[in-house]
């Protein structure tokens, strides 16, 4: 069964040739992390301000 043998050999080559892109490019990974942290901070700040505005408006009714 040469077709199965060639598929197995191709699969083994692919596994051996796999590279870790993240370890080779730490700069973009760092940028992605910083952008994620800043974006989460902005989103959480927006949600916090909405929550505080809602609390303040509820306190004025009492």
PQR file of N, CA, C, O and H, with PARSE charges and radii, in Angstrom:
ATOM      1  N   UNK A   1       0.826  -1.181   0.000 -0.4000 1.5000
ATOM      2  CA  UNK A   1       0.000   0.000   0.000 -0.0000 2.0000
ATOM      3  C   UNK A   1       0.875   1.251   0.000  0.5500 1.7000
ATOM      4  O   UNK A   1       1.089   1.867   1.044 -0.5500 1.4000
ATOM      5  N   UNK A   2       1.368   1.615  -1.151 -0.4000 1.5000
ATOM      6  CA  UNK A   2       2.270   2.761  -1.229 -0.0000 2.0000
ATOM      7  C   UNK A   2       1.595   4.091  -0.906  0.5500 1.7000
ATOM      8  O   UNK A   2       2.250   5.011  -0.416 -0.5500 1.4000
ATOM      9  H   UNK A   2       1.195   1.115  -2.000  0.4000 1.0000
ATOM     10  N   UNK A   3       0.287   4.204  -1.175 -0.4000 1.5000
ATOM     11  CA  UNK A   3      -0.386   5.480  -0.899 -0.0000 2.0000
ATOM     12  C   UNK A   3      -0.414   5.755   0.601  0.5500 1.7000
ATOM     13  O   UNK A   3      -0.192   6.885   1.036 -0.5500 1.4000
ATOM     14  H   UNK A   3      -0.245   3.457  -1.574  0.4000 1.0000
ATOM     15  N   UNK A   4      -0.685   4.725   1.379 -0.4000 1.5000
ATOM     16  CA  UNK A   4      -0.729   4.909   2.836 -0.0000 2.0000
ATOM     17  C   UNK A   4       0.671   5.173   3.370  0.5500 1.7000
ATOM     18  O   UNK A   4       0.842   5.996   4.270 -0.5500 1.4000
ATOM     19  H   UNK A   4      -0.866   3.807   1.025  0.4000 1.0000
ATOM     20  N   UNK A   5       1.666   4.494   2.833 -0.4000 1.5000
ATOM     21  CA  UNK A   5       3.038   4.719   3.275 -0.0000 2.0000
ATOM     22  C   UNK A   5       3.497   6.143   2.965  0.5500 1.7000
ATOM     23  O   UNK A   5       4.146   6.779   3.796 -0.5500 1.4000
ATOM     24  H   UNK A   5       1.527   3.826   2.102  0.4000 1.0000
ATOM     25  N   UNK A   6       3.169   6.638   1.790 -0.4000 1.5000
ATOM     26  CA  UNK A   6       3.589   7.999   1.446 -0.0000 2.0000
ATOM     27  C   UNK A   6       2.855   9.023   2.308  0.5500 1.7000
ATOM     28  O   UNK A   6       3.422  10.060   2.651 -0.5500 1.4000
ATOM     29  H   UNK A   6       2.642   6.121   1.116  0.4000 1.0000
ATOM     30  N   UNK A   7       1.595   8.743   2.663 -0.4000 1.5000
ATOM     31  CA  UNK A   7       0.860   9.639   3.546 -0.0000 2.0000
ATOM     32  C   UNK A   7       1.490   9.657   4.934  0.5500 1.7000
ATOM     33  O   UNK A   7       1.611  10.717   5.546 -0.5500 1.4000
ATOM     34  H   UNK A   7       1.134   7.900   2.384  0.4000 1.0000
ATOM     35  N   UNK A   8       1.886   8.505   5.426 -0.4000 1.5000
ATOM     36  CA  UNK A   8       2.520   8.434   6.740 -0.0000 2.0000
ATOM     37  C   UNK A   8       3.851   9.176   6.738  0.5500 1.7000
ATOM     38  O   UNK A   8       4.176   9.874   7.698 -0.5500 1.4000
ATOM     39  H   UNK A   8       1.788   7.643   4.929  0.4000 1.0000
ATOM     40  N   UNK A   9       4.612   9.029   5.673 -0.4000 1.5000
ATOM     41  CA  UNK A   9       5.900   9.720   5.583 -0.0000 2.0000
ATOM     42  C   UNK A   9       5.684  11.235   5.510  0.5500 1.7000
ATOM     43  O   UNK A   9       6.413  11.996   6.146 -0.5500 1.4000
ATOM     44  H   UNK A   9       4.348   8.461   4.893  0.4000 1.0000
ATOM     45  N   UNK A  10       4.697  11.670   4.745 -0.4000 1.5000
ATOM     46  CA  UNK A  10       4.418  13.102   4.635 -0.0000 2.0000
ATOM     47  C   UNK A  10       3.965  13.661   5.983  0.5500 1.7000
ATOM     48  O   UNK A  10       4.347  14.771   6.353 -0.5500 1.4000
ATOM     49  H   UNK A  10       4.105  11.052   4.228  0.4000 1.0000
ATOM     50  N   UNK A  11       3.155  12.901   6.718 -0.4000 1.5000
ATOM     51  CA  UNK A  11       2.692  13.347   8.032 -0.0000 2.0000
ATOM     52  C   UNK A  11       3.863  13.459   9.000  0.5500 1.7000
ATOM     53  O   UNK A  11       3.946  14.421   9.763 -0.5500 1.4000
ATOM     54  H   UNK A  11       2.845  11.999   6.418  0.4000 1.0000
ATOM     55  N   UNK A  12       4.766  12.486   8.975 -0.4000 1.5000
ATOM     56  CA  UNK A  12       5.921  12.529   9.856 -0.0000 2.0000
ATOM     57  C   UNK A  12       6.818  13.714   9.517  0.5500 1.7000
ATOM     58  O   UNK A  12       7.363  14.353  10.416 -0.5500 1.4000
ATOM     59  H   UNK A  12       4.698  11.704   8.355  0.4000 1.0000
ATOM     60  N   UNK A  13       6.974  14.011   8.241 -0.4000 1.5000
ATOM     61  CA  UNK A  13       7.795  15.161   7.854 -0.0000 2.0000
ATOM     62  C   UNK A  13       7.168  16.453   8.351  0.5500 1.7000
ATOM     63  O   UNK A  13       7.856  17.351   8.837 -0.5500 1.4000
ATOM     64  H   UNK A  13       6.531  13.492   7.511  0.4000 1.0000
ATOM     65  N   UNK A  14       5.846  16.531   8.220 -0.4000 1.5000
ATOM     66  CA  UNK A  14       5.157  17.748   8.670 -0.0000 2.0000
ATOM     67  C   UNK A  14       5.343  17.940  10.174  0.5500 1.7000
ATOM     68  O   UNK A  14       5.556  19.064  10.628 -0.5500 1.4000
ATOM     69  H   UNK A  14       5.287  15.802   7.825  0.4000 1.0000
ATOM     70  N   UNK A  15       5.266  16.882  10.936 -0.4000 1.5000
ATOM     71  CA  UNK A  15       5.438  16.977  12.383 -0.0000 2.0000
ATOM     72  C   UNK A  15       6.864  17.400  12.712  0.5500 1.7000
ATOM     73  O   UNK A  15       7.074  18.202  13.622 -0.5500 1.4000
ATOM     74  H   UNK A  15       5.093  15.969  10.567  0.4000 1.0000
ATOM     75  N   UNK A  16       7.834  16.879  11.994 -0.4000 1.5000
ATOM     76  CA  UNK A  16       9.226  17.225  12.262 -0.0000 2.0000
ATOM     77  C   UNK A  16       9.544  18.659  11.844  0.5500 1.7000
ATOM     78  O   UNK A  16      10.395  19.303  12.457 -0.5500 1.4000
ATOM     79  H   UNK A  16       7.664  16.227  11.255  0.4000 1.0000
ATOM     80  N   UNK A  17       8.870  19.171  10.805 -0.4000 1.5000
ATOM     81  CA  UNK A  17       9.183  20.495  10.295 -0.0000 2.0000
ATOM     82  C   UNK A  17       8.373  21.599  10.969  0.5500 1.7000
ATOM     83  O   UNK A  17       8.559  22.773  10.649 -0.5500 1.4000
ATOM     84  H   UNK A  17       8.179  18.648  10.307  0.4000 1.0000
ATOM     85  N   UNK A  18       7.491  21.254  11.882 -0.4000 1.5000
ATOM     86  CA  UNK A  18       6.695  22.284  12.540 -0.0000 2.0000
ATOM     87  C   UNK A  18       7.594  23.200  13.354  0.5500 1.7000
ATOM     88  O   UNK A  18       8.507  22.752  14.046 -0.5500 1.4000
ATOM     89  H   UNK A  18       7.340  20.300  12.142  0.4000 1.0000
ATOM     90  N   UNK A  19       7.315  24.491  13.255 -0.4000 1.5000
ATOM     91  CA  UNK A  19       8.078  25.462  14.020 -0.0000 2.0000
ATOM     92  C   UNK A  19       7.126  26.223  14.919  0.5500 1.7000
ATOM     93  O   UNK A  19       5.929  26.321  14.647 -0.5500 1.4000
ATOM     94  H   UNK A  19       6.572  24.855  12.693  0.4000 1.0000
ATOM     95  N   UNK A  20       7.670  26.751  15.978 -0.4000 1.5000
ATOM     96  CA  UNK A  20       6.870  27.523  16.905 -0.0000 2.0000
ATOM     97  C   UNK A  20       7.007  29.003  16.546  0.5500 1.7000
ATOM     98  O   UNK A  20       8.022  29.633  16.841 -0.5500 1.4000
ATOM     99  H   UNK A  20       8.642  26.671  16.198  0.4000 1.0000
ATOM    100  N   UNK A  21       5.969  29.549  15.903 -0.4000 1.5000
ATOM    101  CA  UNK A  21       6.018  30.921  15.434 -0.0000 2.0000
ATOM    102  C   UNK A  21       6.143  31.891  16.598  0.5500 1.7000
ATOM    103  O   UNK A  21       6.850  32.893  16.497 -0.5500 1.4000
ATOM    104  H   UNK A  21       5.144  29.037  15.663  0.4000 1.0000
ATOM    105  N   UNK A  22       5.466  31.602  17.698 -0.4000 1.5000
ATOM    106  CA  UNK A  22       5.470  32.525  18.837 -0.0000 2.0000
ATOM    107  C   UNK A  22       6.859  32.648  19.454  0.5500 1.7000
ATOM    108  O   UNK A  22       7.264  33.743  19.843 -0.5500 1.4000
ATOM    109  H   UNK A  22       4.891  30.788  17.780  0.4000 1.0000
ATOM    110  N   UNK A  23       7.575  31.567  19.546 -0.4000 1.5000
ATOM    111  CA  UNK A  23       8.909  31.649  20.144 -0.0000 2.0000
ATOM    112  C   UNK A  23       9.906  32.326  19.203  0.5500 1.7000
ATOM    113  O   UNK A  23      10.904  32.888  19.655 -0.5500 1.4000
ATOM    114  H   UNK A  23       7.246  30.678  19.230  0.4000 1.0000
ATOM    115  N   UNK A  24       9.639  32.274  17.907 -0.4000 1.5000
ATOM    116  CA  UNK A  24      10.532  32.937  16.955 -0.0000 2.0000
ATOM    117  C   UNK A  24      10.240  34.430  16.822  0.5500 1.7000
ATOM    118  O   UNK A  24      11.101  35.189  16.377 -0.5500 1.4000
ATOM    119  H   UNK A  24       8.828  31.818  17.540  0.4000 1.0000
ATOM    120  N   UNK A  25       9.036  34.857  17.201 -0.4000 1.5000
ATOM    121  CA  UNK A  25       8.629  36.258  17.054 -0.0000 2.0000
ATOM    122  C   UNK A  25       8.038  36.783  18.362  0.5500 1.7000
ATOM    123  O   UNK A  25       6.820  36.929  18.465 -0.5500 1.4000
ATOM    124  H   UNK A  25       8.337  34.240  17.562  0.4000 1.0000
ATOM    125  N   UNK A  26       8.864  37.066  19.352 -0.4000 1.5000
ATOM    126  CA  UNK A  26       8.307  37.525  20.635 -0.0000 2.0000
ATOM    127  C   UNK A  26       7.760  38.949  20.574  0.5500 1.7000
ATOM    128  O   UNK A  26       6.906  39.306  21.386 -0.5500 1.4000
ATOM    129  H   UNK A  26       9.853  36.947  19.268  0.4000 1.0000
ATOM    130  N   UNK A  27       8.229  39.768  19.637 -0.4000 1.5000
ATOM    131  CA  UNK A  27       7.777  41.148  19.541 -0.0000 2.0000
ATOM    132  C   UNK A  27       6.287  41.277  19.264  0.5500 1.7000
ATOM    133  O   UNK A  27       5.584  41.948  20.021 -0.5500 1.4000
ATOM    134  H   UNK A  27       8.922  39.477  18.978  0.4000 1.0000
ATOM    135  N   UNK A  28       5.780  40.651  18.196 -0.4000 1.5000
ATOM    136  CA  UNK A  28       4.338  40.748  17.927 -0.0000 2.0000
ATOM    137  C   UNK A  28       3.482  40.169  19.047  0.5500 1.7000
ATOM    138  O   UNK A  28       2.393  40.675  19.317 -0.5500 1.4000
ATOM    139  H   UNK A  28       6.350  40.106  17.581  0.4000 1.0000
ATOM    140  N   UNK A  29       3.955  39.126  19.693 -0.4000 1.5000
ATOM    141  CA  UNK A  29       3.196  38.545  20.804 -0.0000 2.0000
ATOM    142  C   UNK A  29       3.100  39.564  21.941  0.5500 1.7000
ATOM    143  O   UNK A  29       2.043  39.714  22.552 -0.5500 1.4000
ATOM    144  H   UNK A  29       4.840  38.714  19.474  0.4000 1.0000
ATOM    145  N   UNK A  30       4.180  40.251  22.219 -0.4000 1.5000
ATOM    146  CA  UNK A  30       4.170  41.282  23.256 -0.0000 2.0000
ATOM    147  C   UNK A  30       3.210  42.413  22.895  0.5500 1.7000
ATOM    148  O   UNK A  30       2.481  42.909  23.754 -0.5500 1.4000
ATOM    149  H   UNK A  30       5.040  40.129  21.722  0.4000 1.0000
ATOM    150  N   UNK A  31       3.210  42.817  21.632 -0.4000 1.5000
ATOM    151  CA  UNK A  31       2.303  43.874  21.179 -0.0000 2.0000
ATOM    152  C   UNK A  31       0.860  43.418  21.313  0.5500 1.7000
ATOM    153  O   UNK A  31       0.015  44.192  21.762 -0.5500 1.4000
ATOM    154  H   UNK A  31       3.803  42.414  20.934  0.4000 1.0000
ATOM    155  N   UNK A  32       0.555  42.176  20.936 -0.4000 1.5000
ATOM    156  CA  UNK A  32      -0.810  41.653  21.067 -0.0000 2.0000
ATOM    157  C   UNK A  32      -1.242  41.666  22.528  0.5500 1.7000
ATOM    158  O   UNK A  32      -2.377  42.034  22.832 -0.5500 1.4000
ATOM    159  H   UNK A  32       1.242  41.547  20.571  0.4000 1.0000
ATOM    160  N   UNK A  33      -0.365  41.274  23.423 -0.4000 1.5000
ATOM    161  CA  UNK A  33      -0.701  41.265  24.851 -0.0000 2.0000
ATOM    162  C   UNK A  33      -0.951  42.679  25.371  0.5500 1.7000
ATOM    163  O   UNK A  33      -1.908  42.905  26.112 -0.5500 1.4000
ATOM    164  H   UNK A  33       0.557  40.975  23.175  0.4000 1.0000
ATOM    165  N   UNK A  34      -0.113  43.616  24.994 -0.4000 1.5000
ATOM    166  CA  UNK A  34      -0.293  44.996  25.452 -0.0000 2.0000
ATOM    167  C   UNK A  34      -1.585  45.575  24.910  0.5500 1.7000
ATOM    168  O   UNK A  34      -2.327  46.227  25.644 -0.5500 1.4000
ATOM    169  H   UNK A  34       0.664  43.433  24.392  0.4000 1.0000
ATOM    170  N   UNK A  35      -1.868  45.345  23.630 -0.4000 1.5000
ATOM    171  CA  UNK A  35      -3.109  45.851  23.039 -0.0000 2.0000
ATOM    172  C   UNK A  35      -4.314  45.231  23.725  0.5500 1.7000
ATOM    173  O   UNK A  35      -5.305  45.917  23.973 -0.5500 1.4000
ATOM    174  H   UNK A  35      -1.265  44.814  23.033  0.4000 1.0000
ATOM    175  N   UNK A  36      -4.241  43.935  24.035 -0.4000 1.5000
ATOM    176  CA  UNK A  36      -5.350  43.264  24.722 -0.0000 2.0000
ATOM    177  C   UNK A  36      -5.578  43.869  26.109  0.5500 1.7000
ATOM    178  O   UNK A  36      -6.718  44.123  26.498 -0.5500 1.4000
ATOM    179  H   UNK A  36      -3.436  43.378  23.834  0.4000 1.0000
ATOM    180  N   UNK A  37      -4.505  44.098  26.846 -0.4000 1.5000
ATOM    181  CA  UNK A  37      -4.632  44.658  28.200 -0.0000 2.0000
ATOM    182  C   UNK A  37      -5.209  46.078  28.146  0.5500 1.7000
ATOM    183  O   UNK A  37      -6.073  46.423  28.953 -0.5500 1.4000
ATOM    184  H   UNK A  37      -3.579  43.892  26.531  0.4000 1.0000
ATOM    185  N   UNK A  38      -4.744  46.891  27.215 -0.4000 1.5000
ATOM    186  CA  UNK A  38      -5.257  48.260  27.087 -0.0000 2.0000
ATOM    187  C   UNK A  38      -6.725  48.245  26.670  0.5500 1.7000
ATOM    188  O   UNK A  38      -7.530  49.004  27.210 -0.5500 1.4000
ATOM    189  H   UNK A  38      -4.042  46.611  26.559  0.4000 1.0000
ATOM    190  N   UNK A  39      -7.078  47.389  25.719 -0.4000 1.5000
ATOM    191  CA  UNK A  39      -8.473  47.301  25.271 -0.0000 2.0000
ATOM    192  C   UNK A  39      -9.382  46.853  26.412  0.5500 1.7000
ATOM    193  O   UNK A  39     -10.469  47.402  26.588 -0.5500 1.4000
ATOM    194  H   UNK A  39      -6.424  46.771  25.281  0.4000 1.0000
ATOM    195  N   UNK A  40      -8.948  45.869  27.183 -0.4000 1.5000
ATOM    196  CA  UNK A  40      -9.759  45.417  28.320 -0.0000 2.0000
ATOM    197  C   UNK A  40      -9.898  46.526  29.356  0.5500 1.7000
ATOM    198  O   UNK A  40     -10.964  46.679  29.952 -0.5500 1.4000
ATOM    199  H   UNK A  40      -8.064  45.423  27.040  0.4000 1.0000
ATOM    200  N   UNK A  41      -8.854  47.291  29.579 -0.4000 1.5000
ATOM    201  CA  UNK A  41      -8.927  48.401  30.517 -0.0000 2.0000
ATOM    202  C   UNK A  41      -9.932  49.452  30.070  0.5500 1.7000
ATOM    203  O   UNK A  41     -10.700  49.959  30.887 -0.5500 1.4000
ATOM    204  H   UNK A  41      -7.987  47.166  29.095  0.4000 1.0000
ATOM    205  N   UNK A  42      -9.936  49.784  28.786 -0.4000 1.5000
ATOM    206  CA  UNK A  42     -10.873  50.775  28.262 -0.0000 2.0000
ATOM    207  C   UNK A  42     -12.305  50.256  28.368  0.5500 1.7000
ATOM    208  O   UNK A  42     -13.204  50.996  28.769 -0.5500 1.4000
ATOM    209  H   UNK A  42      -9.312  49.372  28.122  0.4000 1.0000
ATOM    210  N   UNK A  43     -12.522  48.999  28.016 -0.4000 1.5000
ATOM    211  CA  UNK A  43     -13.865  48.406  28.095 -0.0000 2.0000
ATOM    212  C   UNK A  43     -14.349  48.366  29.540  0.5500 1.7000
ATOM    213  O   UNK A  43     -15.494  48.717  29.825 -0.5500 1.4000
ATOM    214  H   UNK A  43     -11.792  48.398  27.690  0.4000 1.0000
ATOM    215  N   UNK A  44     -13.481  47.939  30.450 -0.4000 1.5000
ATOM    216  CA  UNK A  44     -13.881  47.877  31.856 -0.0000 2.0000
ATOM    217  C   UNK A  44     -14.137  49.264  32.432  0.5500 1.7000
ATOM    218  O   UNK A  44     -15.041  49.433  33.250 -0.5500 1.4000
ATOM    219  H   UNK A  44     -12.551  47.653  30.219  0.4000 1.0000
ATOM    220  N   UNK A  45     -13.360  50.254  32.019 -0.4000 1.5000
ATOM    221  CA  UNK A  45     -13.598  51.622  32.466 -0.0000 2.0000
ATOM    222  C   UNK A  45     -14.959  52.119  31.976  0.5500 1.7000
ATOM    223  O   UNK A  45     -15.700  52.746  32.733 -0.5500 1.4000
ATOM    224  H   UNK A  45     -12.625  50.116  31.354  0.4000 1.0000
ATOM    225  N   UNK A  46     -15.282  51.844  30.730 -0.4000 1.5000
ATOM    226  CA  UNK A  46     -16.578  52.234  30.181 -0.0000 2.0000
ATOM    227  C   UNK A  46     -17.708  51.565  30.951  0.5500 1.7000
ATOM    228  O   UNK A  46     -18.684  52.225  31.307 -0.5500 1.4000
ATOM    229  H   UNK A  46     -14.680  51.335  30.115  0.4000 1.0000
ATOM    230  N   UNK A  47     -17.594  50.260  31.214 -0.4000 1.5000
ATOM    231  CA  UNK A  47     -18.636  49.546  31.959 -0.0000 2.0000
ATOM    232  C   UNK A  47     -18.751  50.053  33.398  0.5500 1.7000
ATOM    233  O   UNK A  47     -19.856  50.150  33.931 -0.5500 1.4000
ATOM    234  H   UNK A  47     -16.801  49.724  30.924  0.4000 1.0000
ATOM    235  N   UNK A  48     -17.636  50.372  34.021 -0.4000 1.5000
ATOM    236  CA  UNK A  48     -17.642  50.899  35.388 -0.0000 2.0000
ATOM    237  C   UNK A  48     -18.361  52.242  35.447  0.5500 1.7000
ATOM    238  O   UNK A  48     -19.148  52.491  36.360 -0.5500 1.4000
ATOM    239  H   UNK A  48     -16.738  50.294  33.588  0.4000 1.0000
ATOM    240  N   UNK A  49     -18.089  53.106  34.472 -0.4000 1.5000
ATOM    241  CA  UNK A  49     -18.739  54.414  34.460 -0.0000 2.0000
ATOM    242  C   UNK A  49     -20.243  54.281  34.230  0.5500 1.7000
ATOM    243  O   UNK A  49     -21.029  55.013  34.832 -0.5500 1.4000
ATOM    244  H   UNK A  49     -17.449  52.904  33.730  0.4000 1.0000
ATOM    245  N   UNK A  50     -20.652  53.344  33.353 -0.4000 1.5000
ATOM    246  CA  UNK A  50     -22.078  53.107  33.144 -0.0000 2.0000
ATOM    247  C   UNK A  50     -22.729  52.590  34.427  0.5500 1.7000
ATOM    248  O   UNK A  50     -23.835  53.001  34.778 -0.5500 1.4000
ATOM    249  H   UNK A  50     -20.014  52.750  32.864  0.4000 1.0000
ATOM    250  N   UNK A  51     -22.044  51.701  35.113 -0.4000 1.5000
ATOM    251  CA  UNK A  51     -22.567  51.133  36.351 -0.0000 2.0000
ATOM    252  C   UNK A  51     -22.704  52.210  37.421  0.5500 1.7000
ATOM    253  O   UNK A  51     -23.713  52.264  38.126 -0.5500 1.4000
ATOM    254  H   UNK A  51     -21.146  51.367  34.828  0.4000 1.0000
ATOM    255  N   UNK A  52     -21.689  53.072  37.544 -0.4000 1.5000
ATOM    256  CA  UNK A  52     -21.747  54.144  38.530 -0.0000 2.0000
ATOM    257  C   UNK A  52     -22.829  55.169  38.182  0.5500 1.7000
ATOM    258  O   UNK A  52     -23.484  55.695  39.082 -0.5500 1.4000
ATOM    259  H   UNK A  52     -20.870  53.028  36.972  0.4000 1.0000
ATOM    260  N   UNK A  53     -23.023  55.454  36.920 -0.4000 1.5000
ATOM    261  CA  UNK A  53     -24.083  56.384  36.515 -0.0000 2.0000
ATOM    262  C   UNK A  53     -25.448  55.799  36.853  0.5500 1.7000
ATOM    263  O   UNK A  53     -26.347  56.521  37.284 -0.5500 1.4000
ATOM    264  H   UNK A  53     -22.491  55.027  36.189  0.4000 1.0000
ATOM    265  N   UNK A  54     -25.601  54.506  36.658 -0.4000 1.5000
ATOM    266  CA  UNK A  54     -26.856  53.851  37.014 -0.0000 2.0000
ATOM    267  C   UNK A  54     -27.108  53.886  38.508  0.5500 1.7000
ATOM    268  O   UNK A  54     -28.235  54.118  38.947 -0.5500 1.4000
ATOM    269  H   UNK A  54     -24.870  53.920  36.308  0.4000 1.0000
ATOM    270  N   UNK A  55     -26.067  53.657  39.290 -0.4000 1.5000
ATOM    271  CA  UNK A  55     -26.209  53.723  40.754 -0.0000 2.0000
ATOM    272  C   UNK A  55     -26.561  55.129  41.208  0.5500 1.7000
ATOM    273  O   UNK A  55     -27.399  55.312  42.091 -0.5500 1.4000
ATOM    274  H   UNK A  55     -25.152  53.468  38.933  0.4000 1.0000
ATOM    275  N   UNK A  56     -25.919  56.125  40.604 -0.4000 1.5000
ATOM    276  CA  UNK A  56     -26.180  57.520  40.990 -0.0000 2.0000
ATOM    277  C   UNK A  56     -27.613  57.912  40.636  0.5500 1.7000
ATOM    278  O   UNK A  56     -28.269  58.624  41.396 -0.5500 1.4000
ATOM    279  H   UNK A  56     -25.238  55.977  39.887  0.4000 1.0000
ATOM    280  N   UNK A  57     -28.096  57.451  39.491 -0.4000 1.5000
ATOM    281  CA  UNK A  57     -29.469  57.805  39.118 -0.0000 2.0000
ATOM    282  C   UNK A  57     -30.478  57.095  40.023  0.5500 1.7000
ATOM    283  O   UNK A  57     -31.538  57.652  40.307 -0.5500 1.4000
ATOM    284  H   UNK A  57     -27.563  56.873  38.874  0.4000 1.0000
ATOM    285  N   UNK A  58     -30.175  55.891  40.475 -0.4000 1.5000
ATOM    286  CA  UNK A  58     -31.080  55.189  41.387 -0.0000 2.0000
ATOM    287  C   UNK A  58     -31.096  55.840  42.770  0.5500 1.7000
ATOM    288  O   UNK A  58     -32.128  55.845  43.442 -0.5500 1.4000
ATOM    289  H   UNK A  58     -29.314  55.438  40.245  0.4000 1.0000
ATOM    290  N   UNK A  59     -29.973  56.379  43.190 -0.4000 1.5000
ATOM    291  CA  UNK A  59     -29.903  57.017  44.511 -0.0000 2.0000
ATOM    292  C   UNK A  59     -30.678  58.336  44.539  0.5500 1.7000
ATOM    293  O   UNK A  59     -31.149  58.751  45.598 -0.5500 1.4000
ATOM    294  H   UNK A  59     -29.135  56.375  42.644  0.4000 1.0000
ATOM    295  N   UNK A  60     -30.814  58.989  43.399 -0.4000 1.5000
ATOM    296  CA  UNK A  60     -31.549  60.251  43.373 -0.0000 2.0000
ATOM    297  C   UNK A  60     -33.051  60.009  43.536  0.5500 1.7000
ATOM    298  O   UNK A  60     -33.762  60.912  43.977 -0.5500 1.4000
ATOM    299  H   UNK A  60     -30.432  58.652  42.539  0.4000 1.0000
ATOM    300  N   UNK A  61     -33.557  58.822  43.194 -0.4000 1.5000
ATOM    301  CA  UNK A  61     -34.977  58.528  43.342 -0.0000 2.0000
ATOM    302  C   UNK A  61     -35.369  58.286  44.803  0.5500 1.7000
ATOM    303  O   UNK A  61     -36.538  58.451  45.152 -0.5500 1.4000
ATOM    304  H   UNK A  61     -32.979  58.088  42.836  0.4000 1.0000
ATOM    305  N   UNK A  62     -34.439  57.905  45.648 -0.4000 1.5000
ATOM    306  CA  UNK A  62     -34.781  57.547  47.035 -0.0000 2.0000
ATOM    307  C   UNK A  62     -34.807  58.702  47.939  0.5500 1.7000
ATOM    308  O   UNK A  62     -35.079  58.548  49.130 -0.5500 1.4000
ATOM    309  H   UNK A  62     -33.490  57.770  45.365  0.4000 1.0000
TER
END
